[in-house]
Amino acid sequence: MEARGRTVSAAVQEHLRRLCLHEFPCGIGSWNKSRFLPQTWRSWRELIPREEVVGSPGEETVEDLLGLVCSPHSPWALLEGSSAEDRFLRQLAIQNPRMLKDTFFYSYFRSLQVVDKQVSLVDKDLLKFSKLEELVLSANQIKEIDAANLPPTLKVLELYGNSISSMECLCVRPPAGLQHLGLGHNKLLGPSQSLYVTARHWPNLMSLDLGFNALTDLQSVVGSLSSLRRLRLLVLQGNPLALVPYYRGFTIDSLAGLCALDDVTVSPSEKHQFRGLSRSGDFLAHEAQFVVTIGSVTGVLDTSVLDPEPGPQGPFITYSYYVTYDFVEDEEGEGSEYVEGVLAEIVKPSPSVEQLGDKIPEEVIPKEVIPEEVIPEEVIPKEVISEEVIPEEVIPEEAKDPVESVPTTTSQSAEMEESLASGGSTPLPTSAEELAKLRPRIDLQLCPSPGTVLFSTVRKPWADVIQCNYEMQHRLRDLVPLKAFLLAGTTVTVVEEKILSWPVVPPLVDSPLSTKKGKGEKDKKQKEKGKKGKDGNNKAAAKGEKETAKVPLTLGWWCWAVPAWYCHPPGLSPQEWKGSKKKRELPKELRQDPPILRVLGSGRVLLEPLLMGEPLVSTVCNFGVIRTMESDRLTFFRESKNKKAKKAGETRKSKPKFSAVSVYDSDYQPEPLTVEVQIQLNQCRSAGEALRMLAA
């Protein structure tokens, strides 16, 4: 049998005991007993006693006793935040303590506020308060209420912050004169709740607060509320139904007598703008629409300046940067749509996150992204996305990411790259422990929360200010998980993607173009030039022509063609490769390693204001400083060198991105890593706009 919960009457009695109404300086005792002789008995309605004669020398006056309970520095003073009723009872217990009987309490109280007292039951003793008009039972543990135990004189009933899942229990015998009902922040769920907000149960209701529950059917709820002819104040914000674009307009047009909706006054112009919208309620879509915009990213560390120059055998390293955010997955709707043709990538959530030494499921990375020929499967499993750590001397201690998930050191990765570049084979692990050390873990910040999908902007190269120009529209029909997502917020992450490319070294074959020109003509020219005394140079030139006449074979779909200026073939110096136009036109085939992902910064964006009625959440996420003076100095030198290679006039007119003063100044302050994020909830401003949205 379940233990009986704490009742309202028990909480009231406990509160009265804590007021100490029968202890010094209140009540009757040696400090004031001479004032209460039989001939001084007065009616309890007389709150101020008559002038008394001076008592015995050992007793206190009424003024002194009142000073003890009213002075904020007195040890007998009430706690800060006590109600006016508590102060009145303490003063009454000094002036006329004989009035404090049960009959007085039950007939005196017109308002009871039992807040956060762990109450779970509304018992019958509450009916003893014959003149009770206001009952506040907020922030308790009430799941059901027997309306028969509520005093019939009630005009205000507040039950905020409880666990009530249905209004049915309140509608058995509700107080007929109730004017305000507050049920916000409960667990009201389901379309059946609209059956209990009609004039049949609440004929005199003028104010109703159902905010922050789980009501989803706007048309059904508003249809039932239309029977409440005296309803003037209504709160529905915080419910999933308030997220649809036409929520405010449809509610205002359906409830003609409404004066305020969600604590915002309903103006005559609003009523005019939304006039006639209620007649189209059955055709309006039950979906919420959001537009996510990601602007510029600043303060990104240029990691490329820390890498050495690539050799003839590579690796050729490219960096790109993008921003990710998670958004709720809509199981009922058709998913998200692109806005204005802006490309966005959707990263599906992985079914599980790999722990060190465990196996990553193959769904984490598509098989077609990583070719099997890149790295032996025994060394690094092809399902793994690895991450890189920037050398410790580059990033200050306060900017280091605590969630670094690469178990191998930089020197180990460098040795592996050097071994692969030289054509050697990496020694295979001999045990499961060694294999676990080579297998990095997936960063939890790159995995979406359960029930959400990870979205990312287009990958962009490094710049002082990276313009993402990202905009995505989300249409969601499953509104209950959407509310939970907005309460939790979204996680915005800045990711650096590093890709190592290696030149393909296939067997060399003669080009058919070189055979058409004829080998004899080339030999004849070489002999004529040899007569002029340049045999050595001619041999080198002939050797160069033979090498350029040989092109690599295409080994498969996974080879990537890059511009000729990106790399030069083995055997030629960069100057020779740059000086030959024909050689630059030859395509160079490269194979790519799996991308190395590193989280530069991550933070949560609060979206609860969208539930509070705000149409837009706009913020600049600040992830702290990851740049250093050394990295900015190297970037400045590289930018200056590139600009000097251009026209002299352009270099004089253009201003460098990094100022030499800012780089070398003793007061150098690096720019923090920031991202501009905006999330807008679409709301209709007129009936015409809502109907146009319906037609679209």
N, C-alpha and C positions, 0 to 999 in steps of 0.2 A: 504494500500500500504506500502511495506517495506521501511524503511529508508535506504537511500543510504549510503553504507559503505565508509570508508576512502580510498582514492585513493593513488596511488604511487606518482603522481605529487604533490598532496597536502602535502604528507609527506616530499617530497624534498624541497618544498617552506618553510615549517615550520622549517626544519633543517637549511636552509640558513638564516632565520630570527634569529635563536638562535646564529649564528656565529657573529652577530652584525657587519656586514661588512661596515655599513655606520655610525657607532658611534665611538667616541673616544676609542682608538687611531687610528682607521681605518677611511676611508672615507675622506671627505673634510670638513674642519671647521676652526675655528679661530686658531687652533693649527698648520695649514699648508697651509692656503689659498694663500699665496704669491707665493707658488711654482707652482700653476696651473693657469698661465696666458695664454691668447690665443696663444701667440707665442710659448709656450712650449708644444703644443699639439703634441703627438706622436702616432704612430701606436700602436694598442693594442698588436701586436706581440712582441713589445719590452718590456721585463719583467723588466729590470733593468734601472731605469731612469739615465739621464746624470747628470754630476756634476753640482749642482745648486749653485748659489751664496748664501751667508749667508742671511737668512731671517731676518724678523723683530725681535726685542728682545723678543716679547711675543710669538713667535712660537717655536716649538720643531723640532729638527733635525730628519732625517729619522732614524739614528742609535738609537736615544733615543726611538723613537716610536716602532721600532722593538724589542728593549730590553724589552719594557713593555709587548709585546705579547709572547715573547720567554722565559722570565724568569719564572721558575716554582713557584717562590714566589710572583709573581705579581698578583694583583687582576684581571687583564685582561688576564691572561694566559688561554689557553685552558684546558679543563678537561682532566684528565689522561685517556689514551686510545683513544684519538682522532686520526683520520686517517691522512695520509700524505696529502690528498687532502684538508682537513680542514686547516692544517697548511699553506699550499701553498696559499689558498684563503685569509687567514688573512694577510699574508705578502704582497700579491699582493694588498690588499685593502689599505695598507700603502704606498707602492711604487708607484702605479698607480691606484687609485680608479676609474678613469673614464672608465677603461676597463670593470668593473663589470656591464654588461648589460645582458639582457635575451639572446641576440644573442650570447654573449660570452659563457654563461653557456651551452647552447644547443650544441654549436660546440666544447666546451672544454672537457666536461666530456666524458671519454672513459670507466669509471667504476662507477657504482652506487651501494652503499651498504645501503639498507634500511632494517635494522634488528630490529626486536621487536618494530615496530612502529604501531601495531594494524591495519595494512593494510589488506583490504579484497578485493579490486578491482584493476585490472590493466587497467588503462584508456588509451584513445587515445593520450593524451598529451605526453605519453612516446615516441611516434613516432617522436617528435621534437628533440630528442637527436640523431642527424644524425650520430655521430661517436661512439655511444655506443657499446662496445664490451663485457662488463661484467656486468651482472645484478644479484645482490644478494638480494633476498627477503625472507630470512630465518626468522623463529620464528615469523610469522605473523598469520593471520586468513584467509588465502586464501583457498577457497574451489574449485574454478574453475578459469581458465585463458582463456581469448579469445586470441588465438595465433596471431590473426590479429593485435593486439595492440602491439606486440613485435617488436622492431626495427629489420629490416632484417640484420643488421650488427652484430648481437649478435653471439659471439663464446662461451660464458660461461653463463649458466643459472642455478642458485641455488635456490631451493625452499624447503630447509630443514625445518622440524618442522612446517609444515602447516597442513591443514585438507583436502588435495586432495585425493579423493577416486577413481578417474579414470584418466587415461592418455588420454582419448579420446578428451578432450577439447584442449589439446596441439597439436593434430595431424591434426587440420583443415587446418592451413597454418603455419606450424612451420618454424623458420628461417633455411634456407637451409644450412648455413655455421656453424651451431652449432657443437661444438667439445666436449663440456662437459655438461652433464645434471645431476643435483643432485636432487633427489627426496626422499632422505632418511628421515625416521621418519615421514612418512605420513600415510595415511589409504588406500593404494592400496590393493584391495581385489578382488579375483575371478580369474578364469582361462582366462577371456577375456582380461586381461591386457597384455598377451603375444602377442596380435594382434597389439599392438601399439609400439612395440620395434623392428621394422623391418627396413631394409634399405630403404624401400619406404618412410618412414617419416624422417629418420635421416641418410642420405647417408654419411655424413662426421663425424659421431660420433666416437670419440676415447676413451671417458671415460664416464662411466655410473654408477651412484650410486643409487641403489634401496633398500638399506639396511633398516632394521627395519620397514618393512611394514607387510602385512599379506598374502604374496604370498605363495601358497602351492604346486603348480604343477611344480616341477623342470624340468621334461622332456619337458613340453610345453614351459616354459620360455626360457630354453636353446636352444630349437629348433628354436625359433624366433630370438634369439640373434646370432645364427650362420650365419644369412644373413648380419650382420654388419661386413664387411670385414676389416674395419679400427679399430675395437674395440681392445684396448690394456689393458685398466684398467676396472675392473668390481668389484662391491661390492654388494653382496647379503646376507651377514651375518645379523642376526637379524630377518630374515624371517623364518617362520615355515619350509619352504622347505630346509633350511640349516641344519636342525637337523637330517636328514636321514644319515645313516652311509656312503653312497657312494657319498655324495654331492660334495666334492672337486674333487675327482677323475673323476666323470662323467662330471663335468663342464670343467675341464682342457682338457679331451680327446675330448669333443664336440667342443670346441673353440680353434682351433689350433694356432691362432695368439695371444692368450692372454699372456700378460707379467706379470700381477699381479692380483691376486684374493684375495679380502678382505684385501688389503694392504700388502699381503705377496707375494713375488716374486715367480713366477712359474719357477722352475728349470728344466733343461733338464732331470734329473733323475726322477722327478715326471711325466713328460710326458711319459717317458719310462715305468714306473711302472703301469700306468693306461691306457696304450695303448690297444685299442679294447673294453674298457668298454662301450663306447657310443652305440655300436651295441646291447647291451643287456639291454638298458634302459627300454624297454617296459615290461621286466620281473622282474625288481627290485621292491621290496616291498616298498610301501609308508608308512613307519613306522619309528619311532625313538626308540632307544634302550638305556636304562639307567641301570646302576648297582649301587645300594645303598649298602654301607658297613658301618656297625657300629661296632667299635672296643671295646675298654675297657672303663669302667666307673670308675672313681676314686672320692674319697671324699664323699662317701655316708655315711650318719649318720646311725649308728647301733642302731635302735630304740629298739631292743629287750632287751638291757641292762637296759632300763628304766622301763620295765614291771616287776611287782612282780612275784614271783614263783607261778605257778598254783597250786591250791588246788585239793583235790580229785574230787570235782565237776566241775573243770575247772574254767574259760575257758583256753583252750590250744591255744596259739597264734602262728601263723606262719607268717613270713614276706617273701615277694619276691619282686624283683625289675626288671623293664623292661623299655625299651626306645621306645617311639612312634614317628612317623613322618607322616605327611600327604603328599600324592602324588596325582596328577591329576587322575581322573577317566576316563578311556577310554570307551566311549560308542560304538565305532565302532569295536575296536579290541577284542581280546579274553582275555584281562586282563593280569595280571602279572604272571610270572612263578617263580618257585623255582630254585635256583642255588645250585648245589652240595648237594642236599638233605637237606639243612638247613631249619628247620621248621620256619615258620613265621605265625603270626596270623593277620587276617584282621578284623578290627573293623569297621563295617558299620556305616556311619554317621547317627545320630539321626535326625528325621524330624523337631524337634524343641527343644529348650532349655527351661527347666522349670524355671519359675520365682517363687519366694517365694509365696507359697499359691496356685499356679496353679498345675494342674495335669500333671504328666509325662506320655507320651504315653507308651503303653506296649511294643513298639518295642525297647525301649532303652535297656532293659535287657531281654534276652530270659526267658520264664517262667520256662524252665527246670533247670535253674541255681539255682533258689531260691525256695525251697519247701514251701508250704503254712503252714506247721506245725512248721516252725522255729519261726516266730514271728507273733502274731495276726495281721490280716490285718488292724484292726482299729487303732493299735498303730503306725506302720510304714508300709506304702504301699509297696507291694512286688515289685513295679516297680522301686524303688529308689535305686540308688547306693550312699551309704553314704561315707563320708570322715571324717578323724580324724585330730585333731589338737594336735601337740606335745606341752607339757607344756611349758609355756613361759620362765621358768628359764633355759631351755635346749638350746633354739635357741636364739642367739643374735638378737638385734633389727634390725641390717642391713641385716640379712639373712632371716627375716620373709617374707613369701610370701604374697603380698598384696591382692591376689585374693583368700582368704580363704572362703570356701563356706559352712562351718558347723555352723548352728545357735546355736546348743546346746553346752554347756560348757563341760569341761572334767569331772567335778564333776557330772553333770547330767548323762553323759554316764556311769560313774562308778556306780552310783546308779542303773541305769537300768540293767547293767550287774550283779550286786550283787543280785538284785531282781529276775532276771531270773535264776541265779545259785542256789538260795535258794528255787526255786520252786514256789515262790510267783508270783502274777499277777500284772502287771503294771497298775495303774489306767488309765482308758480310758479317752481321751480328751472329754470335754463337749461342745466345740465350735469349729468353723472353725479356729479361731485364734490360739487355742492351737494345733490343728492338723497341722497348717502351721509351727509352731515352731519346731515340731518334724520331719518335712520333710525337709531334706537338699536339697540344690540346686546342680545341676551338674556344675562342674567347666568348664568354657568356654574353658580352655586350653586342656580339654580332648575331645572336640568336633572338628571335622575337619571343614575346611572352605567349603563353598558351592562349589560343583563340585569336591571335593576331597574325598579320602578314607584314613582312618587312619590305618597305619600299625604298628605293634609292634614286638619287639624281644621276644625271649623265656624268660619266667620268671626264674630268677636266685636267689638263696639265697644270703644273704649278704656276702661280702668279701671285703677286703681292696681294691682290684682291681677286679672288676667284668668283666670277659671276655664274651662279648656278642657273638662274632664270627658269626655275622649276615651278610648275603649277599642276596640281592633280585634283580632280573632282571625284569625291567618293559618294556613292548613293547606297544607302543602307536601309534595309527593310526590317531586319531583326533588331528591334529597338531596345530590348531588355539588356542584352550583353553590351550594347552601345553605351548605355548609361553607366554600367560598371567600368567600361573602358575610360570614359570621360572622368570618372571619379579617381581612377588610378593615374591617368595622364599617359603621355607618350614619351618614349626615349629617343632623343636625337643624338646621333653619333657621327663624328667625322672620321673617315677611314682613308688610309693611305694604301694604295695598291702598287706593289713593286713586281715587275716582271723581268726576268732574266732571259735574254735571247742568245742563242748560240749558233754560229755558222755551221751549216751542213757541210760535211766533208765527204762527198761521194767519190767514186772512181771517176777520173777525168776521161772525157771522150772528145774526139775531134769534132769541131763544129762544121756542119755542112756549108756554112757561108765561107769558111776559110778554104775549103776544097774547091769551090767554084772560082775563086780568084786565081787559083793555079799556084802550084808551089814553085814552078820554074821561073815565073816572073819575079817572085820574091828573091830567089837565089841569084838571079841575074842582077837585080838591083844591088844586092849585097856585095857581089863581086866588083861591080863598078865603083861602089863606094870604098871597097877595100883597096882599090888602086890609089886612092887619094890619101892613104896612110891612116885610116880610122878603123882598122880591123877590130880593135878591142871594143870600141863603142858599138860597131855594127853587130857584134855577137850579142852584146847585151840587149840591143834593140830587137834582134831576131828572137832572142829568148823571151823578151816581153811580149812580142806578137804571138808567139806560140802559146804562151800562158793565157793571153786574153782570148785566143781562139778556142779555148777549152772552157765549157760552161758546165755547171753542176747539173746532175739529173734531179728531177723533181721526185721526191721519195713518197709523196702522198698528200692527202688533203690537209694534213696538219702542218705542212710547211707554210710559212708566212713570208710573203714578198715584202721587202721594205725598200724605200728609196735608196738610190746608189750612194747618196751622200752620207747615209747613216753608218756605213761600214765599208771597209775595203778588203779585198781578198788577200789571202796569205801570200807573202813574197813581195808585196809592193808597199812602199812607205806611204803614209797619208798624203805627202806632197805629190808623189807620182800619181796616186789615185785621183787626187783633186785636180791635177793639171790635165788629165786626159778626159775630154768630153765624151768620147766614144766609150771609154771604159765606165764612166759614170752612168751611162744609159743602160748598162747591163744589169739585170735584176739580180739581187742577192737573196738566196733562200736562207731563212732562219727558222729554227725550231724554238718554241717557247716553253719554259718551265711553268709549273703551276704558279698562279699568282700568290704573292706573299702579302698578307693583309695585316695591317697594324692600326689599332685604334689610337687616334691622336687625342680625342676628347669625347666624352659622353656625359649626358645629363638629362634630367627629366623635365618636361614641360607640363605644367599644371593646366588641365582643361576643365576644371570644375566651374570656372566662370561661365562657360557655355551652358551649363545646367542652371545657373543662377539667372539666366536671362540675357547675358551679354552676347552680342552677335559676333564678336571678334576677340581672339587672343593673339596679341602681337608681342613678341619678345625677342631679345637678342641674347642667345645662350653664350655665356662666358665660361670657357673651360680652363682658364688660367694661361700662363705664359709657357710656351714650349720652345720659343726661339732663344738664341743666345747671341751675345755680341760677336763671337767667333763665326757662327753660321751666317749672320747678317753681313759681316765683313767680307766673307768669301762670296756671298751672293752679290754684293755691291761690286766687287772686283770683276766678277764674271759679266755682270750687266754692262759695266764700263767698257770692258774689252770687246763685247759684241757691238756696242754702239760705235766704237772707234773704227770698226771694220766697215761701217756704212759710210754714207756720204758725209763729208765734213759739215756741210750746211745743216743737215738734219740733226747731227749730234749737237750742234751749238744751240739750235732752237729747242730741241726736246730736253726735258728735265729728267734726270734719272729717278727711278722709283725709290732708291735709297739715297738719302743725303749723306755725304761724307761727314758732315758735322754730327749727324745723329749717330753714325756708326762709331766715331772716335770720341765723341763727347764723354766727359766723365760722368755726366748725368744721364747717360743712356738708359732709356726705359723701353724695353721691347714691347711690342704690341701683343696683347693677349689673343688667344684663339677664340674667335667669335663666329656665330652663325645667326643670320636673320631668319626667323621663323614666324609665319602667320597662319592661323587656322581660323577659318570663317565659317559660321553656321548660316546657311542661306535662309532668309526670312522674307516673306512677301510683304510688300508695303501697300498693296491695294488689291481689291477683288480682281481687277483686270490682270494684274501680274500673276495671280494664282491661277486664273483660267488660261492664260498663255502658257504657263508651265504645264498645265494639264494637257493642252493641245500638243505641246512638244513631246 
